[in-house]
């Protein structure tokens, strides 16, 4: 099947690779514009662009600032693909795009719809302490993540799994589910299922203020928060190091019976949390034991 693929992060790159491996023809790839990163703000390509540039430079790449804008319409109209496939692209697509191919547009969404519609389904599910999640392949409509469901694949969430780990696992599940959908689409054997509007929940984008650890929460909730945001963008707090207040990211946390010497522990009203993998601003990621050997941390904010 001839496909135009829309996607941006590593999740999307895994799905794109799966489509190519399965033998589908990729007419073009649409990804977001290069984003400034690092202290110098050097523009860096998306994971999707980097993958295509390294492994399939023959596939055209487009990076419109807004794919629904009139100045990109001629290019959309020029595509001859049977289907548009979207995975974590990051832009809203208007009706003239969704209706262009003969099979329309389908989306690989990292939740078990109708739960967790929105930009951050994986992180929000982990934050909420869900015990399972998954991927849903759906037909795209103008309303966000509201289209008919074409295929689902479930995945059990184990305690301590990070957002990064779950993202990679769900991407591979998404490839399998997507390829099944494409086979059914070609055979005209799809059975779309409507979403239950009474079961809809939302997963809003993770903002900077969402990343700060709230020590008023329960220990379990804080651990979920830390793991959901690891490795990126990373949950953070502030610590006092030799009288100076600094920001510290936390990537692993667990509930422990009591505070232990040589470990970075925080005592809360509901228990004690050990911050076992951390990154002090300007430093690398280390275990708490290594951090405490080189820094005098007196207070955690």
Long-range contacts (C-beta under 8 A, 24 or more apart in sequence): 1-25, 1-82, 1-83, 1-182, 1-185, 1-186, 2-27, 2-80, 2-81, 2-82, 2-83, 3-27, 3-81, 3-82, 3-83, 3-84, 3-85, 4-28, 4-29, 4-30, 4-79, 4-81, 4-83, 4-84, 4-85, 4-101, 5-29, 5-30, 5-48, 5-84, 5-85, 5-86, 5-87, 6-30, 6-31, 6-67, 6-84, 6-85, 6-86, 6-87, 6-89, 6-91, 6-93, 7-31, 7-48, 7-86, 7-87, 7-88, 7-89, 8-32, 8-46, 8-47, 8-48, 8-88, 8-89, 8-90, 9-46, 9-47, 9-48, 9-88, 10-47, 10-167, 10-168, 10-171, 11-87, 11-88, 11-110, 11-167, 11-168, 11-170, 11-171, 11-174, 12-47, 12-48, 12-87, 12-88, 12-89, 12-171, 13-47, 13-48, 13-50, 13-51, 14-168, 14-171, 14-172, 14-174, 14-175, 15-85, 15-87, 15-108, 15-171, 15-174, 15-175, 15-178, 16-48, 16-51, 16-52, 16-87, 17-51, 17-55, 17-175, 18-172, 18-174, 18-175, 18-176, 18-178, 18-179, 19-85, 19-175, 19-178, 19-179, 20-56, 22-175, 22-179, 22-182, 24-182, 26-56, 26-59, 27-60, 27-79, 27-80, 27-81, 28-59, 28-60, 28-61, 28-62, 28-79, 28-81, 29-59, 29-60, 29-61, 29-62, 30-61, 30-62, 30-63, 30-64, 30-67, 30-89, 31-61, 31-62, 31-63, 31-89, 32-63, 32-89, 32-90, 32-91, 33-63, 33-64, 33-65, 34-63, 66-91, 67-91, 67-93, 67-97, 68-92, 68-93, 68-94, 68-96, 68-97, 76-100, 83-182, 83-185, 84-140, 85-178, 86-140, 87-174, 92-144, 93-140, 94-142, 95-142, 98-140, 98-141, 98-142, 103-185, 104-139, 104-140, 105-139, 105-140, 106-137, 106-138, 106-139, 106-140, 106-150, 106-178, 106-181, 107-137, 107-138, 107-140, 107-145, 107-147, 108-135, 108-136, 108-137, 108-174, 108-177, 108-178, 109-135, 109-136, 109-137, 109-138, 109-145, 110-135, 110-167, 110-170, 110-171, 110-174, 111-135, 111-136, 111-203, 112-136, 112-152, 112-154, 113-138, 113-145, 113-149, 113-152, 113-195, 114-195, 114-196, 114-197, 114-199, 114-200, 114-201, 115-199, 115-200, 115-201, 116-201, 116-202, 116-203, 117-144, 117-145, 117-146, 117-200, 117-201, 117-202, 117-203, 118-144, 118-145, 118-202, 118-203, 118-204, 118-205, 119-203, 119-204, 119-205, 119-206, 120-203, 120-204, 120-205, 120-206, 121-203, 122-163, 122-166, 122-167, 122-170, 122-228, 123-163, 123-203, 123-206, 123-228, 123-229, 124-203, 124-204, 124-228, 125-157, 125-203, 125-228, 126-157, 126-161, 126-162, 126-163, 126-166, 126-224, 126-227, 126-228, 127-221, 127-224, 127-225, 127-228, 128-224, 129-220, 129-221, 129-224, 130-157, 131-156, 131-157, 132-156, 132-157, 133-157, 133-166, 133-170, 134-170, 134-173, 135-170, 135-173, 135-174, 135-177, 137-174, 137-177, 137-178, 137-181, 139-192, 146-195, 147-195, 148-192, 148-193, 148-194, 148-195, 149-192, 149-193, 149-194, 149-195, 150-181, 150-184, 150-190, 150-192, 150-193, 151-177, 151-178, 151-180, 151-181, 151-184, 152-177, 153-177, 160-223, 160-227, 160-252, 160-254, 161-227, 162-227, 162-228, 162-230, 162-231, 162-251, 163-227, 163-228, 163-229, 163-230, 163-231, 163-232, 164-230, 164-231, 164-232, 206-233, 208-233, 211-235, 211-236, 212-236, 212-237, 213-237, 213-250, 215-266, 215-268, 215-300, 218-268, 218-270, 219-255, 219-268, 219-270, 219-271, 219-272, 219-273, 220-255, 222-253, 222-268, 222-273, 223-253, 223-254, 223-255, 223-273, 226-250, 226-251, 226-252, 226-253, 226-275, 227-252, 227-253, 234-279, 237-300, 237-301, 238-300, 238-301, 239-280, 239-297, 239-299, 239-300, 239-301, 240-297, 240-298, 240-299, 240-301, 241-280, 241-295, 241-296, 241-297, 241-298, 242-295, 242-296, 243-298, 245-301, 246-280, 246-281, 247-280, 247-281, 248-278, 248-279, 248-280, 248-281, 249-278, 249-279, 249-285, 250-275, 250-277, 250-278, 251-277, 251-278, 251-279, 251-285, 252-276, 252-277, 262-289, 262-292, 263-288, 263-289, 263-292, 264-288, 264-291, 264-292, 264-297, 264-300, 266-300, 275-300
